[in-house]
Amino acid sequence: MNFEALVNGEMYSFYFIKETMVLVSSSQAEYILYKKKQWHCADDISPALLGMLGTAIEQYANASAI
C-alpha cells in the first residue's frame, strides 16, 4: 500500500516496507521511518518534519482501515 501526500508544501511518496516501516521520498530527500511507540527516523531530520510525516502515515492508515 503506497500513497502520496503534500506535507509542509512538498509532495512526498510513502512506500510501506512493512506495517511499521515506511520509505518516504520527495524530490529532495529519502527517509526510512519506523514505528515503535511513535515514529522515528535514523536520518537527521527535524522533529517537526518527522511529526508531520508520521501524521500523514497515521491519517492514511486510519482512512484505509475504514
C-alpha positions as CSV (number, residue, x, y, z in Angstrom):
1,M,0.0,0.0,0.0
2,N,1.6,3.2,-1.2
3,F,0.3,6.8,-1.3
4,E,1.4,10.4,-1.9
5,A,0.7,13.4,0.4
6,L,1.5,17.0,0.5
7,V,3.5,17.7,3.6
8,N,4.7,21.1,4.5
9,G,4.3,22.3,1.0
10,E,6.2,19.4,-0.6
11,M,4.9,16.2,-2.2
12,Y,6.1,13.0,-0.6
13,S,5.6,9.4,-1.7
14,F,5.2,6.8,1.0
15,Y,6.0,3.2,0.4
16,F,5.3,0.6,3.1
17,I,8.2,-1.8,3.5
18,K,6.2,-3.4,6.3
19,E,3.5,-2.2,8.7
20,T,5.9,-0.4,10.9
21,M,8.5,0.7,8.4
22,V,7.9,3.2,5.6
23,L,10.2,4.6,2.9
24,V,9.4,8.3,2.4
25,S,10.7,10.1,-0.6
26,S,10.5,13.6,-2.2
27,S,12.4,15.3,-4.9
28,Q,14.8,16.5,-2.3
29,A,15.3,13.5,0.1
30,E,14.6,10.0,1.1
31,Y,14.0,8.7,4.6
32,I,13.1,5.4,6.3
33,L,10.6,5.9,9.1
34,Y,10.0,3.2,11.6
35,K,7.5,3.0,14.5
36,K,7.9,1.6,17.9
37,K,5.5,3.6,20.1
38,Q,6.0,6.6,17.9
39,W,7.6,7.3,14.5
40,H,11.4,7.5,14.4
41,C,13.9,8.2,11.7
42,A,17.6,7.2,11.6
43,D,18.4,10.2,9.4
44,D,18.9,13.7,10.9
45,I,15.5,15.4,10.2
46,S,13.7,18.0,12.3
47,P,11.3,16.8,14.9
48,A,8.6,18.9,13.2
49,L,9.1,17.2,9.8
50,L,9.2,13.8,11.5
51,G,5.9,14.6,13.2
52,M,4.2,15.8,10.0
53,L,5.4,12.7,8.1
54,G,4.2,10.4,10.9
55,T,0.8,12.2,11.0
56,A,0.4,11.7,7.2
57,I,1.2,7.9,7.6
58,E,-1.3,7.6,10.5
59,Q,-4.0,9.5,8.7
60,Y,-3.6,7.3,5.6
61,A,-3.6,4.1,7.7
62,N,-6.7,5.2,9.5
63,A,-8.5,6.1,6.3
64,S,-7.5,2.8,4.7
65,A,-8.9,0.8,7.7
66,I,-12.4,2.1,7.0
